[in-house]
Amino acid sequence: MLSVDLEDNFCDLPYPTWSNYESRVVKTTKVILDLLGRYNTRATFFTLGYIAERYPELVEALTSEGHEIASHSYSHPNLKKVSKDTFESDLARSLDILRRLSGEKVLGFRAPYLSISRQNYWVFDIMKRRHLVYDSSIFPVGPHYGFPDAPRYAYRMSEDDPLKEDANSNFIEIPLATLKLPIVGNAPVAGGFYLRFLPIHLIKTGIRKLNASGHNAMCYIHPEDLAPDRPRIPGYPWHYYYGLPGALKKFESLLKNFRFSSVRETIEL
């Protein structure tokens, strides 16, 4: 499965400051769209409501080319730092905009910063209340993401424990791809910074091993991951810029070597 976190260059900054920066998202997303078209690949675009609202023509382009639109929230909040009411209001706003512009039911969500922890499992209850079908926010990697023991493949989520499977559940979790290594544990090979940082052969090995075990690999990218001219923003640390010059070639190599599709098509939602 291939996913794109559709956000702008400045969206990791506080929401009230966004208007101070020049938008690049239409330009950088076109690079991805051109590549996906070249390799006849469809993806799931986890889209910020803020972006969709300002660039409805971008959502129209995505849907016209068969890509899936899912939610990445409206204003990119860190879910570890907001209340239940704030999150639900933000999610509802996002879903309303995305449904209206895409003309389709929105099925899935990805948390900004993958910011789900054991302290805010309530986000899953809100997702279900808003009639979402799946989430893709759990990264089975520790300690930063906090879920090294989570399942490494798509599973139906238990009501009692989000890290447990329940064959009778109607809600699906799709963790990001990892490679299980001796001693080290799970290595993050899903994409984004890790695409830019890790050797491409290690990422391909992780995808192949998941496939060999009978599972799909959930990979992801941000438009700015493929932009060697990404502007420097005060406050952004080194990892926002590491490996940008070679990222496009690595991403295209994945498209050449694997068959990707959207979540909606892959698990036949």
C-alpha positions in Angstrom: 0.0 0.0 0.0 1.3 3.5 -0.9 0.2 6.6 1.0 1.0 10.3 0.8 0.7 12.6 3.8 -0.6 15.5 1.9 0.6 18.6 3.7 2.6 21.7 3.0 6.2 22.6 3.8 5.2 24.5 6.9 2.6 22.3 8.4 4.7 21.0 11.3 4.7 24.6 12.6 1.8 25.9 14.8 -1.3 26.3 12.8 -1.8 30.1 13.5 1.6 30.8 11.7 0.9 29.0 8.5 -0.3 32.1 6.6 3.2 33.5 7.0 4.7 31.0 4.5 4.5 30.4 0.8 2.6 27.3 -0.2 4.4 24.7 -2.3 2.0 21.8 -2.0 0.5 22.0 -5.5 4.0 22.0 -7.1 5.4 19.3 -5.0 2.3 17.0 -5.2 2.5 17.3 -9.0 5.9 15.6 -8.9 4.3 12.6 -7.1 1.3 12.5 -9.4 3.5 12.5 -12.5 5.5 9.5 -11.1 2.3 7.6 -10.1 0.9 8.2 -13.5 4.1 6.9 -15.2 3.9 3.7 -13.2 0.1 3.3 -13.3 0.0 3.4 -9.5 -2.8 4.6 -7.2 -2.3 5.7 -3.7 -4.1 6.9 -0.6 -3.7 10.6 0.1 -4.1 11.4 3.8 -5.1 14.9 3.2 -5.2 17.9 5.5 -8.6 19.6 5.5 -6.7 22.9 5.4 -5.0 22.0 2.1 -8.1 20.6 0.5 -10.1 23.7 1.4 -7.5 26.0 -0.2 -6.7 23.9 -3.2 -9.9 22.0 -4.1 -8.6 21.6 -7.6 -5.8 19.4 -6.1 -8.4 17.1 -4.5 -10.3 17.0 -7.9 -7.1 16.0 -9.7 -6.4 13.2 -7.2 -9.9 11.7 -7.4 -10.0 12.0 -11.2 -6.9 9.9 -11.4 -8.3 7.2 -9.1 -6.5 8.0 -5.9 -8.2 7.6 -2.5 -8.8 10.6 -0.3 -8.4 10.0 3.5 -8.0 12.3 6.4 -4.9 13.6 8.0 -6.9 16.0 10.3 -7.7 19.6 9.4 -4.9 21.6 11.2 -2.2 18.9 11.8 -2.5 18.9 15.7 -0.3 16.7 17.9 -2.9 14.4 19.3 -0.9 13.9 22.4 -1.5 17.6 23.3 -5.1 18.2 22.5 -8.4 17.4 24.2 -11.0 14.9 23.0 -13.4 17.7 22.0 -10.6 19.6 20.1 -9.7 16.4 18.2 -13.3 15.5 17.3 -14.0 19.0 16.1 -10.9 19.1 14.0 -11.6 15.7 12.5 -15.2 16.5 11.8 -14.2 19.7 9.9 -11.7 17.7 7.9 -14.1 15.0 7.0 -16.8 17.4 5.9 -14.4 19.2 3.6 -12.9 16.0 2.1 -16.3 14.4 1.5 -17.7 17.4 -0.2 -14.7 17.9 -2.5 -14.0 14.3 -3.3 -17.7 13.3 -3.6 -16.8 10.1 -1.8 -17.1 8.6 1.7 -13.8 9.1 3.6 -12.8 5.7 5.0 -9.5 6.3 6.8 -7.3 8.5 9.0 -3.7 9.0 9.8 -2.7 11.0 12.9 -0.3 13.9 12.4 3.1 13.0 13.7 1.7 9.5 14.2 0.8 10.9 17.6 -1.2 8.1 19.1 0.0 6.7 22.4 -1.3 4.5 25.2 -2.6 7.7 26.9 -4.9 8.7 24.0 -6.5 5.5 22.8 -9.7 7.5 22.9 -8.9 8.7 19.4 -10.0 5.4 18.0 -13.4 5.7 19.7 -13.9 9.1 18.0 -12.8 7.7 14.6 -15.4 5.0 14.9 -18.1 7.5 16.0 -17.3 9.4 12.8 -17.8 6.2 10.8 -14.2 5.7 9.7 -13.3 2.2 8.7 -9.5 2.2 9.2 -6.6 4.0 10.8 -2.9 4.0 9.7 -1.1 5.7 12.6 0.6 2.9 14.5 4.3 2.5 13.9 5.6 -0.7 15.5 8.9 0.9 16.5 10.2 2.1 19.9 10.9 4.1 21.8 9.9 7.3 19.9 6.7 5.9 18.5 6.1 3.7 21.6 4.6 0.6 20.0 7.5 -1.9 19.4 5.2 -4.8 20.2 2.3 -3.8 18.0 1.3 -6.1 15.1 3.4 -5.4 12.0 0.6 -6.0 9.5 -3.0 -4.9 8.9 -5.4 -6.3 11.5 -8.9 -5.9 12.8 -8.6 -4.0 16.1 -10.0 -5.3 19.4 -12.3 -3.0 21.2 -10.5 -3.8 24.5 -6.9 -3.3 23.3 -6.0 -1.4 20.2 -2.8 -3.5 19.9 -4.7 -6.8 19.8 -6.5 -8.5 17.0 -10.2 -9.4 16.9 -11.5 -11.2 13.9 -15.0 -9.9 14.6 -14.1 -6.2 14.7 -15.1 -3.9 11.9 -12.3 -1.4 12.4 -8.9 -2.0 10.8 -5.5 -0.8 11.8 -2.8 -0.6 9.1 0.7 -0.2 10.7 3.5 1.3 8.8 6.1 -1.0 7.4 9.0 -2.3 9.5 11.8 -4.8 9.1 12.4 -7.1 12.1 16.1 -7.4 12.8 17.9 -9.6 15.3 18.9 -7.8 18.5 17.8 -4.4 17.1 14.1 -5.2 16.9 11.8 -3.5 14.4 13.5 -1.1 12.0 11.3 1.6 10.3 11.4 1.1 6.6 8.0 2.6 5.6 9.3 5.8 3.9 9.3 9.5 4.7 12.5 10.4 6.5 13.5 6.7 6.5 13.4 6.6 2.7 15.8 9.5 2.7 18.0 8.2 5.5 18.3 4.4 4.9 19.9 2.5 2.1 17.3 1.6 -0.5 18.3 -2.1 -0.4 17.3 -2.2 3.3 13.9 -0.7 2.5 13.3 -3.1 -0.3 14.3 -6.0 2.0 11.7 -4.9 4.5 9.0 -4.8 1.9 10.0 -8.1 0.4 10.0 -9.8 3.8 6.6 -8.6 4.7 5.3 -9.7 1.3 6.9 -13.1 1.8 5.1 -13.5 5.0 1.8 -12.9 3.3 1.3 -9.3 4.2 1.2 -5.9 2.4 3.7 -3.3 3.3 2.3 0.2 4.2 4.6 2.8 2.8 4.3 6.6 2.9 5.8 9.8 1.6 5.4 13.5 2.0 5.5 15.8 -1.0 8.5 17.7 0.4 10.4 14.4 0.8 11.0 14.5 -2.9 11.9 18.2 -3.2 15.6 18.9 -3.2 14.9 22.7 -3.2 12.9 22.5 0.1 13.3 25.9 1.7 15.0 26.2 5.1 12.5 27.1 7.9 13.9 28.3 11.2 13.2 25.7 13.9 13.1 22.7 11.6 15.9 20.3 12.6 18.4 18.5 10.3 16.2 15.5 9.5 13.8 17.6 7.5 16.5 18.2 4.9 18.7 15.0 5.1 18.9 13.0 1.9 16.6 15.2 -0.2 18.8 15.2 -3.4 18.6 11.4 -3.8 15.1 10.8 -2.5 13.3 11.0 -5.9 15.5 8.4 -7.4 14.9 6.0 -4.4 11.2 6.5 -4.5 11.0 5.8 -8.3 13.1 2.7 -7.6 10.3 1.4 -5.3 7.7 2.1 -7.9 9.7 0.2 -10.5 10.2 -2.9 -8.2 6.9 -3.2 -6.4 3.2 -3.0 -7.3 1.5 -0.5 -5.0 -2.1 0.5 -4.6 -4.4 2.5 -2.3 -5.7 1.2 1.0 -9.3 1.2 -0.5 -8.3 -1.1 -3.4 -5.8 -3.3 -1.5 -8.2 -4.4 1.2 -11.2 -4.0 -1.0 -13.2 -1.6 1.1 
